């Protein structure tokens, strides 16, 4: 599947034409479609963490993301909820056993 992409840095172009780097936090296949959850790298304490969800064409040899590919808001909301829960679980597991 797409797990090999997790941790990779992918450059994307913002609306002003500037290159912005994103880290792949998670990847999954849902109802036959491949999705990636991305977060902007180099975030400072003052920056809001923004989760970017994109469709991924897994048949391409390079990482090919499909911009504006969500057919409706419900699809995006569903995927956002799934990724948010998965990421919460991952971070909870990483923190288990740590003493303060």
PyMOL CGO cylinders between C-alpha atoms (Angstrom):
from pymol import cmd
from pymol.cgo import CYLINDER

trace = [
    CYLINDER, 0.00, 0.00, 0.00, 1.11, 3.63, 0.50, 0.3, 1, 1, 1, 1, 1, 1,
    CYLINDER, 1.11, 3.63, 0.50, 2.79, 3.25, 3.92, 0.3, 1, 1, 1, 1, 1, 1,
    CYLINDER, 2.79, 3.25, 3.92, 6.19, 3.70, 2.26, 0.3, 1, 1, 1, 1, 1, 1,
    CYLINDER, 6.19, 3.70, 2.26, 5.24, 7.35, 1.74, 0.3, 1, 1, 1, 1, 1, 1,
    CYLINDER, 5.24, 7.35, 1.74, 4.82, 8.08, 5.46, 0.3, 1, 1, 1, 1, 1, 1,
    CYLINDER, 4.82, 8.08, 5.46, 7.62, 10.36, 6.61, 0.3, 1, 1, 1, 1, 1, 1,
    CYLINDER, 7.62, 10.36, 6.61, 8.51, 11.55, 3.12, 0.3, 1, 1, 1, 1, 1, 1,
    CYLINDER, 8.51, 11.55, 3.12, 8.76, 15.26, 2.38, 0.3, 1, 1, 1, 1, 1, 1,
    CYLINDER, 8.76, 15.26, 2.38, 6.77, 16.42, -0.63, 0.3, 1, 1, 1, 1, 1, 1,
    CYLINDER, 6.77, 16.42, -0.63, 7.13, 19.93, -2.10, 0.3, 1, 1, 1, 1, 1, 1,
    CYLINDER, 7.13, 19.93, -2.10, 3.87, 21.60, -3.16, 0.3, 1, 1, 1, 1, 1, 1,
    CYLINDER, 3.87, 21.60, -3.16, 3.24, 24.99, -4.69, 0.3, 1, 1, 1, 1, 1, 1,
    CYLINDER, 3.24, 24.99, -4.69, 0.97, 27.40, -2.81, 0.3, 1, 1, 1, 1, 1, 1,
    CYLINDER, 0.97, 27.40, -2.81, -1.48, 29.84, -4.40, 0.3, 1, 1, 1, 1, 1, 1,
    CYLINDER, -1.48, 29.84, -4.40, 1.29, 32.47, -4.67, 0.3, 1, 1, 1, 1, 1, 1,
    CYLINDER, 1.29, 32.47, -4.67, 3.64, 30.14, -6.56, 0.3, 1, 1, 1, 1, 1, 1,
    CYLINDER, 3.64, 30.14, -6.56, 5.91, 29.53, -3.57, 0.3, 1, 1, 1, 1, 1, 1,
    CYLINDER, 5.91, 29.53, -3.57, 7.21, 26.03, -2.88, 0.3, 1, 1, 1, 1, 1, 1,
    CYLINDER, 7.21, 26.03, -2.88, 6.10, 24.69, 0.50, 0.3, 1, 1, 1, 1, 1, 1,
    CYLINDER, 6.10, 24.69, 0.50, 7.28, 21.39, 1.93, 0.3, 1, 1, 1, 1, 1, 1,
    CYLINDER, 7.28, 21.39, 1.93, 4.84, 18.95, 3.50, 0.3, 1, 1, 1, 1, 1, 1,
    CYLINDER, 4.84, 18.95, 3.50, 5.51, 15.76, 5.43, 0.3, 1, 1, 1, 1, 1, 1,
    CYLINDER, 5.51, 15.76, 5.43, 3.34, 12.72, 4.81, 0.3, 1, 1, 1, 1, 1, 1,
    CYLINDER, 3.34, 12.72, 4.81, 1.89, 11.83, 8.23, 0.3, 1, 1, 1, 1, 1, 1,
    CYLINDER, 1.89, 11.83, 8.23, -0.33, 8.94, 7.20, 0.3, 1, 1, 1, 1, 1, 1,
    CYLINDER, -0.33, 8.94, 7.20, -1.59, 7.09, 4.14, 0.3, 1, 1, 1, 1, 1, 1,
    CYLINDER, -1.59, 7.09, 4.14, -4.56, 4.83, 3.58, 0.3, 1, 1, 1, 1, 1, 1,
    CYLINDER, -4.56, 4.83, 3.58, -6.84, 3.29, 1.03, 0.3, 1, 1, 1, 1, 1, 1,
    CYLINDER, -6.84, 3.29, 1.03, -10.55, 3.88, 1.61, 0.3, 1, 1, 1, 1, 1, 1,
    CYLINDER, -10.55, 3.88, 1.61, -13.24, 2.49, -0.68, 0.3, 1, 1, 1, 1, 1, 1,
    CYLINDER, -13.24, 2.49, -0.68, -10.68, 1.90, -3.43, 0.3, 1, 1, 1, 1, 1, 1,
    CYLINDER, -10.68, 1.90, -3.43, -9.19, 5.41, -3.32, 0.3, 1, 1, 1, 1, 1, 1,
    CYLINDER, -9.19, 5.41, -3.32, -5.73, 6.26, -1.93, 0.3, 1, 1, 1, 1, 1, 1,
    CYLINDER, -5.73, 6.26, -1.93, -5.42, 9.25, 0.41, 0.3, 1, 1, 1, 1, 1, 1,
    CYLINDER, -5.42, 9.25, 0.41, -2.52, 11.01, 2.14, 0.3, 1, 1, 1, 1, 1, 1,
    CYLINDER, -2.52, 11.01, 2.14, -2.55, 13.22, 5.24, 0.3, 1, 1, 1, 1, 1, 1,
    CYLINDER, -2.55, 13.22, 5.24, 0.10, 15.95, 5.02, 0.3, 1, 1, 1, 1, 1, 1,
    CYLINDER, 0.10, 15.95, 5.02, 1.42, 18.59, 7.40, 0.3, 1, 1, 1, 1, 1, 1,
    CYLINDER, 1.42, 18.59, 7.40, 3.53, 21.61, 6.52, 0.3, 1, 1, 1, 1, 1, 1,
    CYLINDER, 3.53, 21.61, 6.52, 7.14, 21.18, 7.69, 0.3, 1, 1, 1, 1, 1, 1,
    CYLINDER, 7.14, 21.18, 7.69, 9.04, 23.73, 9.72, 0.3, 1, 1, 1, 1, 1, 1,
    CYLINDER, 9.04, 23.73, 9.72, 6.08, 24.84, 11.79, 0.3, 1, 1, 1, 1, 1, 1,
    CYLINDER, 6.08, 24.84, 11.79, 6.91, 27.15, 14.66, 0.3, 1, 1, 1, 1, 1, 1,
    CYLINDER, 6.91, 27.15, 14.66, 5.08, 27.48, 17.97, 0.3, 1, 1, 1, 1, 1, 1,
    CYLINDER, 5.08, 27.48, 17.97, 3.04, 30.37, 16.58, 0.3, 1, 1, 1, 1, 1, 1,
    CYLINDER, 3.04, 30.37, 16.58, 1.87, 28.41, 13.52, 0.3, 1, 1, 1, 1, 1, 1,
    CYLINDER, 1.87, 28.41, 13.52, -1.40, 26.55, 13.43, 0.3, 1, 1, 1, 1, 1, 1,
    CYLINDER, -1.40, 26.55, 13.43, -1.06, 22.89, 12.53, 0.3, 1, 1, 1, 1, 1, 1,
    CYLINDER, -1.06, 22.89, 12.53, -3.06, 22.30, 9.40, 0.3, 1, 1, 1, 1, 1, 1,
    CYLINDER, -3.06, 22.30, 9.40, -3.86, 18.83, 8.17, 0.3, 1, 1, 1, 1, 1, 1,
    CYLINDER, -3.86, 18.83, 8.17, -3.99, 18.65, 4.39, 0.3, 1, 1, 1, 1, 1, 1,
    CYLINDER, -3.99, 18.65, 4.39, -5.82, 15.66, 2.89, 0.3, 1, 1, 1, 1, 1, 1,
    CYLINDER, -5.82, 15.66, 2.89, -5.13, 14.79, -0.74, 0.3, 1, 1, 1, 1, 1, 1,
    CYLINDER, -5.13, 14.79, -0.74, -5.94, 11.94, -3.07, 0.3, 1, 1, 1, 1, 1, 1,
    CYLINDER, -5.94, 11.94, -3.07, -2.97, 9.99, -4.33, 0.3, 1, 1, 1, 1, 1, 1,
    CYLINDER, -2.97, 9.99, -4.33, -2.67, 8.17, -7.65, 0.3, 1, 1, 1, 1, 1, 1,
    CYLINDER, -2.67, 8.17, -7.65, -0.98, 4.99, -6.41, 0.3, 1, 1, 1, 1, 1, 1,
    CYLINDER, -0.98, 4.99, -6.41, -0.53, 3.68, -9.96, 0.3, 1, 1, 1, 1, 1, 1,
    CYLINDER, -0.53, 3.68, -9.96, 2.03, 6.38, -10.77, 0.3, 1, 1, 1, 1, 1, 1,
    CYLINDER, 2.03, 6.38, -10.77, 5.73, 5.67, -10.08, 0.3, 1, 1, 1, 1, 1, 1,
    CYLINDER, 5.73, 5.67, -10.08, 6.18, 9.17, -8.63, 0.3, 1, 1, 1, 1, 1, 1,
    CYLINDER, 6.18, 9.17, -8.63, 4.04, 10.70, -5.91, 0.3, 1, 1, 1, 1, 1, 1,
    CYLINDER, 4.04, 10.70, -5.91, 1.19, 12.26, -7.84, 0.3, 1, 1, 1, 1, 1, 1,
    CYLINDER, 1.19, 12.26, -7.84, -1.31, 14.20, -5.76, 0.3, 1, 1, 1, 1, 1, 1,
    CYLINDER, -1.31, 14.20, -5.76, -4.68, 15.17, -7.12, 0.3, 1, 1, 1, 1, 1, 1,
    CYLINDER, -4.68, 15.17, -7.12, -5.51, 18.79, -6.28, 0.3, 1, 1, 1, 1, 1, 1,
    CYLINDER, -5.51, 18.79, -6.28, -9.17, 19.78, -5.83, 0.3, 1, 1, 1, 1, 1, 1,
    CYLINDER, -9.17, 19.78, -5.83, -10.16, 16.15, -6.30, 0.3, 1, 1, 1, 1, 1, 1,
    CYLINDER, -10.16, 16.15, -6.30, -12.86, 15.88, -3.67, 0.3, 1, 1, 1, 1, 1, 1,
    CYLINDER, -12.86, 15.88, -3.67, -16.25, 15.52, -5.26, 0.3, 1, 1, 1, 1, 1, 1,
    CYLINDER, -16.25, 15.52, -5.26, -18.08, 16.89, -2.27, 0.3, 1, 1, 1, 1, 1, 1,
    CYLINDER, -18.08, 16.89, -2.27, -17.53, 18.32, 1.19, 0.3, 1, 1, 1, 1, 1, 1,
    CYLINDER, -17.53, 18.32, 1.19, -18.86, 15.15, 2.81, 0.3, 1, 1, 1, 1, 1, 1,
    CYLINDER, -18.86, 15.15, 2.81, -16.04, 13.06, 1.26, 0.3, 1, 1, 1, 1, 1, 1,
    CYLINDER, -16.04, 13.06, 1.26, -13.42, 15.49, 2.58, 0.3, 1, 1, 1, 1, 1, 1,
    CYLINDER, -13.42, 15.49, 2.58, -15.05, 15.64, 6.03, 0.3, 1, 1, 1, 1, 1, 1,
    CYLINDER, -15.05, 15.64, 6.03, -15.15, 11.83, 6.22, 0.3, 1, 1, 1, 1, 1, 1,
    CYLINDER, -15.15, 11.83, 6.22, -11.48, 11.51, 5.30, 0.3, 1, 1, 1, 1, 1, 1,
    CYLINDER, -11.48, 11.51, 5.30, -10.48, 14.29, 7.68, 0.3, 1, 1, 1, 1, 1, 1,
    CYLINDER, -10.48, 14.29, 7.68, -12.28, 12.53, 10.55, 0.3, 1, 1, 1, 1, 1, 1,
    CYLINDER, -12.28, 12.53, 10.55, -10.67, 9.17, 9.73, 0.3, 1, 1, 1, 1, 1, 1,
    CYLINDER, -10.67, 9.17, 9.73, -7.18, 10.66, 9.56, 0.3, 1, 1, 1, 1, 1, 1,
    CYLINDER, -7.18, 10.66, 9.56, -7.68, 12.73, 12.72, 0.3, 1, 1, 1, 1, 1, 1,
    CYLINDER, -7.68, 12.73, 12.72, -8.66, 9.60, 14.67, 0.3, 1, 1, 1, 1, 1, 1,
    CYLINDER, -8.66, 9.60, 14.67, -5.78, 7.56, 13.21, 0.3, 1, 1, 1, 1, 1, 1,
    CYLINDER, -5.78, 7.56, 13.21, -3.25, 10.29, 14.00, 0.3, 1, 1, 1, 1, 1, 1,
    CYLINDER, -3.25, 10.29, 14.00, -4.60, 10.70, 17.54, 0.3, 1, 1, 1, 1, 1, 1,
    CYLINDER, -4.60, 10.70, 17.54, -4.16, 6.95, 18.07, 0.3, 1, 1, 1, 1, 1, 1,
    CYLINDER, -4.16, 6.95, 18.07, -0.62, 7.01, 16.64, 0.3, 1, 1, 1, 1, 1, 1,
    CYLINDER, -0.62, 7.01, 16.64, 0.45, 9.89, 18.86, 0.3, 1, 1, 1, 1, 1, 1,
    CYLINDER, 0.45, 9.89, 18.86, -1.20, 8.30, 21.91, 0.3, 1, 1, 1, 1, 1, 1,
    CYLINDER, -1.20, 8.30, 21.91, 0.73, 5.06, 21.27, 0.3, 1, 1, 1, 1, 1, 1,
    CYLINDER, 0.73, 5.06, 21.27, 4.02, 6.95, 20.88, 0.3, 1, 1, 1, 1, 1, 1,
    CYLINDER, 4.02, 6.95, 20.88, 3.45, 8.68, 24.23, 0.3, 1, 1, 1, 1, 1, 1,
    CYLINDER, 3.45, 8.68, 24.23, 2.57, 5.50, 26.15, 0.3, 1, 1, 1, 1, 1, 1,
    CYLINDER, 2.57, 5.50, 26.15, 5.12, 4.47, 28.72, 0.3, 1, 1, 1, 1, 1, 1,
    CYLINDER, 5.12, 4.47, 28.72, 6.77, 7.86, 28.91, 0.3, 1, 1, 1, 1, 1, 1,
    CYLINDER, 6.77, 7.86, 28.91, 7.18, 9.25, 32.40, 0.3, 1, 1, 1, 1, 1, 1,
    CYLINDER, 7.18, 9.25, 32.40, 7.21, 12.98, 33.06, 0.3, 1, 1, 1, 1, 1, 1,
]
cmd.load_cgo(trace, "trace")
